[in-house]
Amino acid sequence: MGRIVVTEFVSMDGVMEAPGGEEGYAHTNWTFEFPDEGQYEYKTEELMDSEVQLLGRVTYDGFAAAWPERTDEAGFADKMNAMPKYVVSATLEEATWNNTEILRGIDDVRRVKTEVEGNILVAGSCTLVHSLLEVDLVDELRLMIFPVILGSGKRIFPECPEKTVFELADHRQYGSIVVQAYRRPAR
């Protein structure tokens, strides 16, 4: 059975919106104020250790527009383009990025989780992440926390009626950027 691993760039106040230059947000591109090579090595290691990507529609559209034409020496772009991808969308009619299957909802995500062995990596995808957290499908949260308070924007955690407990699984530091990985206890 697969493990759903949510990985996010997050401000100190929990904002995950527009870390890489997305239009329409006052603080767009906020992660690029903190360059450090270690964080890129971490993101490469994380991607290489994953079997598939699971994306929400907005993140998928951004990735599908940016990645297909890229290559790099570390193999990050090659892996992004070659690996199987799933996009959760009720309205997307056709997936244009190679190796992409459209899922229509959480039941399809549950099916994929039973079919995939290894990590199912979810990046960005705020609405999808909220849905996954609300139905307790997230096995691990990896938060790359940047030393900035943005004050507004979409937050990583939704309002949830139930408490959800995680355990610290890993902690790393790259300059002033901290990565904290939390796993759900055995269920």
Buried (B, 14 or more C-beta within 10 A) or exposed (E): EBBBBBBBBBBEEBBBBBBEEBEEBEBBEBBEEBEEEEBEEBBBEBBEEBBBBBBBBBBBBBBBEBBEEEEEEBEBBBBBBEBBBBBBBEEBEEBEBEEBEBBEEBEBBBEBBEEBEEBBBBBBBBBBBBBBBBEEBBBBBBBBBBEBEBEEBBBBEEEEEEEEEBEEEEEBEBEEBBBBBBBBEEE
